[in-house]
Structure formats: C-alpha cells, structure tokens
Amino acid sequence: MASDFRTKVDVQPYPFSLGYSSPILFCGSCFTENIGSLMVERKLPILVNPFGVVYNPISVKLVIESILNAKPFEESDLKFRNGLWYSYLHHTSYSSPDKETCLESINTDLLKASNFAKGMKYLLVTFGTARVYYQKENNLPVANCHKIPAKEFDNRLLSVEEVVNSWSTLMDDLLKRNADLKIIFTISPVRHWKDSAIGNMQSKSILNVAVHELIKQYPNNAFYFPAYEILMDDLRDYRYYADDMLHPSKVAVDYIWEKFKGSLVSTVAITLIGEIERIIAAVNHKPFNPNTVEHKKFVVNALEQIKKIQTINPNLDFTNEKLFLSSIL
C-alpha cells in the first residue's frame, strides 16, 4: 500500500526549458487556455488560441496552417445565421451581428498570430477529441458548430493513421521553417461527455496513440506533457473537478501548472515568475481598511517591486498594474 495513498505522475525535466525569451504559441482545446492564461498573467511571451478554442486535430492543423499562410479572411469565408456572422474555423467569440466587425476581429488576430509565429520557438498543442464534424453541404471540417442544427453536419472519429498523416505533413512544414522548433503535445483531461463515457475513452485513446506515434517519428522536435494522466491518475477525486464534473477545478489546474512549471520552465524564469506572482497578489489584495498608512506603504512597496523588475526586464508590461496601484494612493 502506498504510504501517501496516491499514485503520483512523475514528470521528468525536458531537454529544453521555457523562459522569458522563448515565444510560445498555444493552440487547441480549452486546456491550452487554462495553462496559457496562467503564463500570460505571469507575462511570459505567450499567444493563446488566436482563433479561439479548437478541439480536434484536423481543425487545430487548419488553424496553424492559416496562421502560417497569413492569408486574410474574406466575406466568402463567413457564414450568416441567426443574426450573426461567423467562421467555421473560429470560436463563437468571434461571431458578430456586423459582418465587418467579425472580419476585422478575425483578421486582426490572424495578423498578430502570423507575426508571432515567425519568431516562435515552441508550439504547445492540446487535442481535446478525435471526433470531427463536417458540413454536409461541402464535407468540410468545422472547428465549432456555432449551435447550428446537428442535421446539417456529419461526424466521425478520426483514425490514428489520419491524425498521424495529417500532422506529419504539418510538422514537416513547420520544421522547414524552423528546424529547432519544439512541439509539446498534450491531451485535454476534459471529458467530452456528449460522446458517452465509452466514446470519450475511444477518442482520448486515439489521440494518445497518435501523439506518441508522432513523437516517435520526430524524436528531436516532438514531446508530450501528461496533463491528461495527471488529472486521471494523480488527482483521482471529484474534488478536483469543476461543478460540471467534467472540467478540472482551479485547484487541479494550479496543480498541473506546478508540474508543468517544474519540468518545463527554467529556474531563472521560475524566480521571475515568483516575483510577478507577488505583484499579482498585491493587485488582488482586498484590505479591510484601504485608507490606512500601512496599506499605503504596502502599495508603495508593490510599485517599487515593479520598478525593480522592469529595470532588469524592460520588455515586461505592467501598465495596468501600475495604474491600479497608483489609483489607491
């Protein structure tokens, strides 16, 4: 019997490390948002899901290809339904009742992502499901169904071979552009319950086998972070799930973040992250008596800490934090 009543997932250090000079593009399911948002908040050079949350390998591939090609979207790429303009390659957050607003939002983020991708050193990809939905009218895959009636789509599970073949083509292209690019694969621990318990496990299994086949084919450039296994096997308890019992709770996300940070982030960056986290805590602090001398000193000290950090790291932007803290004085 294990003395600590747990089965821990041991994550060994990787042969590279992420830091404040390591631009990383995050793309995929909502788990990329969980970890990516924590890194953005800590001011690492991260860009997260420039097309919004994307779940299946085919759509993630299409998103990355669009970013690499940098071809602006046009009106013909949009659909209009239920009073909204939208793109089947984008999340619903890009939808708008105004066509020009929709296109502008999509193309602004596309340009930002394309420029970012030119200098990225790492790509972190999270697959959520191997099930892909296709428009019946043209058999094209969609990243999001935008609440359009299910009768307008066909859907099926990808095979391992389909995932590997499509992604081998993309990875060859990526490595032609940057032979040193490191691609970190993860599988989202979020259950796709509409596929049923059995369907969800089939889907995750396909993704797992496919990802590890890609790692076998590209041993110097492709790696795996076991986010799925950490939640399934280490955090085996409903207290680590959100209210829907499908998504990880904040405690679980923070735990996985610590595992991620400990194995993938450089020690120098971890030190700076700690300093920034103290600034975040100062900004989020809610004092019982905000007008006391002691609290004013606390705020002044936080501003001084920001100044010290920016002296050494002038590229870090603390504009919002400084504005907020200064407003208290």
N, C-alpha and C positions, 0 to 999 in steps of 0.2 A: 504493500500500500504506500502510495506517495505521501511523504510526511506533510506536504503543504496542501494536499487534496486538490491538486491542479495538474493539468498536462500543459506545460508551457511550450510555446513555439519559439524555438531559439533562432534568432535572426543574426547570422554572422555578418561582419563588416564586408562591404563590397570592395572590389579592386579600384574604386574611384570614390570621390566624395563630392557632395554638392556644397555650394557656398554662395557668397555674395557676388562672385564673378562668374557664376555658372547659370546663364539663362536657361530656363526650363519651360517647355510648353506642355501643359496638361490637357489631355483630351479624352473624353469618354463619358462614362456614366456618372451619377451623382456622387460616387465616392471620390472622384477627382476633385469635386467641389469641396468635400469635407477636408481633405488634406491640403488641397491647393489654397483654400481660403485662409487656413492657419498660416501658411507660408507667406501669402500676400500680406496678411496682417503684420507679420514679422519682417516685412519689407525685403524679402528675398526677390530676386529678379524672375518673377513667375508670370505667366499668362495662362489663365484657366478658361477652357471651353469657349473660345471666341465665336462658336456657333450655338452655344448653349449645350445643355446636357444631351449626350448621344449615347445610345445603349449597345447597339450591335456592331460587330467587327466591320461589316460592309459599309455602314454609314460612317463609322469613325474613319475608315480609309478614304471615303469620298470627301469628308471634311478636310482631312490633311492634304489630299490632292488639290482641293480648291485653294487652300492656303498657299501651297507651293506654286500653283499656277497663277494666282493673284488676278484672275480674270473677274472683273466686276460683274455682279448680278444685274440682270435687266428685267424689265417688266414681264417679259415672256417666261422668266424663271419663277414668277409668283403665281399663286392661285388666289381666288376670291370666293369666300363662302361665309355665310352667317355674319355679314357686315365687316369681315376682316380680310386684309391682305396677308398672305403668309407664304413661307417657303417650306417645302417638304424636307429640306436639308437642315432646317433650323428649328430650334426650340420655340414654343409658343410665346416666349418673352419678346420675340422679335415681331410678332404679329401686330398689326395696326389697322384701324379703320381708314387710315390715309395711306395711299399707295406710295407716295414719295417719302413719307416718314419711315415706312417699312424698308424701302430700298436704301435710304440714307443710313439707317441704323445697321443694316446688314453690311453695306459696303464700307462704312467707317470701321467696323470691327474687322472686316476682311483685310483692309489695308494695314491696320495695326498689327494683325496677326502675321501677315505676309512679311512685313518689315522685321517683326520679332523673330520669325523663323529663320531669317538669313543669318542671324547670329546665335541661334540656339545651340547649346552643347548637349542638352538632354531632352528626351521626349518621354513623358510618362503617360502611358495609355491604360485605361481601365475599361475592360469589357464587362457588360452587365448581363447580356443574354445572347444566345446564339440564334434566337428566333428573329427573323426578318419579315417585315411587312412590305408587300409590293402593291402598287396601284394596278388595279385590274385593267384600266384603260390603256396602259402602256408597259406594264410589267417592270416599272422602275421602282427600286427600293426607296423607302422613306425612313427618315430618322425619327419622325414624330407624326402621328396620325391626326393631330390637331382636332380631336373629338369629331372627326368625320365618321359617318356610319360605317360599321365594320363590313357591311356588304360590299363596300367599294374597294376592299383590299383582299388579297390572298396572303397567307402567311405560312412559313415553314421553318423548320430547324435547319440551319446550315450543317454540313458535314465537316468533320475535322479537315478533310482534304480541301474543301472550299475555303475555309479560313486560312489555312497554310498557304495555298496557292495565291490567293488574292493579296495576302500580306507579304509574301516573298517578293512579289512584283513591286509593291510599295517600298519595302525595305531596301531593295536594290537601288531604287531611285533615290531614296534618302541618303544612302551611303555613297552614291556617286557624287552627291552634293557635298557631303561631309563624311569622309571615311572614318573619322574618330567619334561620330555621333553614338551616344549610348541610349538605348531604348529600354525603359523599365516597364515591364508589363505587370499589371495587377488584375485580379478578378474581383469584381464588386461583391461584398458579402451580403448585399441587399437581395432578398428573395423576390423573384418575380412570381408572385403567388397566383396571378391570373392563369399561369401555365399549369397550376396544381403543384403539389409537393413533388410528385414524380417527374413532371415536366420540367420543373425548375432544376432538379438534380441532373436530369439528362443534359439540359442546356449548360449548366456550370461544368459538367464533366467534359463536354465537347470543347468548351473554351480552355479548360485546364490542359487537356491533351494537346490541343492545337498550339497553345502558347509555348509549351515545353518542347514541341517539335521545332518551332521557330528558334528557340534558344539553342537547340542542338545544331540547327543549320547556321546560326550566326553567333557562335560562342564568344566572340570578342566584342560584340555590339549589343546583344540582347540579354536581358536579365529579368529576374522575377522577384517581386516583393510579395510575401504571403499574407496580404490583408485578409483574404477570404479565410485562410486557415487559422489566423489569429482569432477571428471572431467565432468561427465554428468550433474550434478545438481548445483554445485557451480560455475564451470568455463564454463558456457554455452555461449561460444562465439568462433568463428573461430580464433580469435587472439591467442587462447591457443592451437592451433594445428600447427603441422609442415606443410611444403609445400604440403605434400600429402593429407592433411586434414583428416588423419586417426590416425596418431601418435600424442601424446602430444608434445607440444613445450618445449623448455628448461625452459621457464617461468612457464609452467604448472608443469613440473617435479619438479622444485625448490619449487613451492608452496605446492605440495603434500609431498615433503620431509620435509618441515617445519611442516606440520600437523603430519607426521609420527614421527618426532623427538620430537615434543611437547607432544605426547601421549604415546610414547613407549620407549624413551631414558631417562636414569636417568639424574638428574640435574648435578651430578658430571661429567658425560660423556659429557653433553652439554657444560659445561665450558671448558673442554679439547678440544672439537671439535672447539670451538671458537678460541682457541689459535692456533690450527693447521690450521684453515682457514686463519689466518693472515700470517702464513708461506707460504701457498699455494698462497695467493695474492702477497706476496713478490717475489716468484719464477716466477709468471706470469707477474709481472710488467715490462712494456716496457718503459724505460725512454727515453726522447728526447735526453738527453746528458748523456750517461752512464759513461763517464770518469770524471765526476765532483766529488769533495770532498764530496759533500752532498750525492751523490748516493753511494759512497763507505761506508759512515757512515751508510746508510740505509741497505746495505748488511751485514755489520759487526753486526748491531743490530739484523738482522734476524738470523744470525748464533748464536748469544748469546741466542736468544729466543729458538732456537732448543736445545741448550745445557741445558737450564733450564728445558725444557720439558723432555728431556731424563734423567736428574738427578732424576726426580720423577718417570718417566715411562721408564726404561731402555730397555724394550722389544720393544718399538716403533722404527721402522727402518726409518731413514731419510738420508740414504746413498746418494740417487740420489739428494735430495735437497741440501745437504751439498756440493756435488761435483759441482753442477751447480753454487751455490752461491760463492763458493771458486774460481771458474774459472774466476769470474768477478774481483776479487781483484788483 
